[in-house]
Amino acid sequence: MFSAQNMSTESESGMNIFRDFLFLVIFLVLLIVWVVSRVALHVAGGLVHLILIVAIISLIIHFVRRGGSRSA
């Protein structure tokens, strides 16, 4: 009924969902930090823009990995 291969596939599927969710959380946290620092603190420095770049990269990685896992 249950084979080791099925359990392995289910485990990998769960990790992929967790990884996708993790990248979205990272993106949202970084985006919120960036917005708060720009609006509330009026921080005008390279670090603020670096946070935005990291957030965007995180979002891109999320969609690239998610798109690749759907075809498998």
Backbone hydrogen bonds, N-H to C=O, Kabsch-Sander energy under -0.5 kcal/mol:
donor,donor_aa,acceptor,acceptor_aa,energy
3,S,1,M,-0.6
7,M,3,S,-2.0
8,S,4,A,-2.2
9,T,5,Q,-2.5
10,E,6,N,-2.4
11,S,7,M,-2.1
12,E,8,S,-2.5
13,S,9,T,-2.3
14,G,10,E,-2.2
15,M,11,S,-2.0
16,N,12,E,-2.2
17,I,13,S,-2.1
18,F,14,G,-2.2
19,R,15,M,-2.7
20,D,16,N,-2.6
21,F,17,I,-2.5
22,L,18,F,-2.5
23,F,19,R,-2.0
24,L,20,D,-1.7
25,V,21,F,-2.3
26,I,22,L,-2.6
27,F,23,F,-2.4
28,L,24,L,-2.6
29,V,25,V,-2.7
30,L,26,I,-2.5
31,L,27,F,-2.5
32,I,28,L,-2.5
33,V,29,V,-2.5
34,W,30,L,-2.3
35,V,31,L,-2.6
36,V,32,I,-2.8
37,S,33,V,-2.3
38,R,34,W,-2.0
39,V,35,V,-2.7
40,A,36,V,-2.1
41,L,36,V,-1.2
43,V,37,S,-2.2
44,A,42,H,-0.5
45,G,43,V,-0.5
49,H,45,G,-1.0
50,L,46,G,-2.1
51,I,47,L,-2.0
52,L,48,V,-1.6
53,I,49,H,-2.3
54,V,50,L,-2.5
55,A,51,I,-2.2
56,I,52,L,-2.3
57,I,53,I,-2.5
58,S,54,V,-2.3
59,L,55,A,-2.0
60,I,56,I,-2.4
61,I,57,I,-2.6
62,H,58,S,-2.1
63,F,59,L,-2.1
64,V,60,I,-2.5
65,R,61,I,-2.6
66,R,62,H,-2.1
67,G,63,F,-2.2
68,G,64,V,-1.8
69,S,65,R,-1.8
70,R,66,R,-1.2
71,S,67,G,-0.7
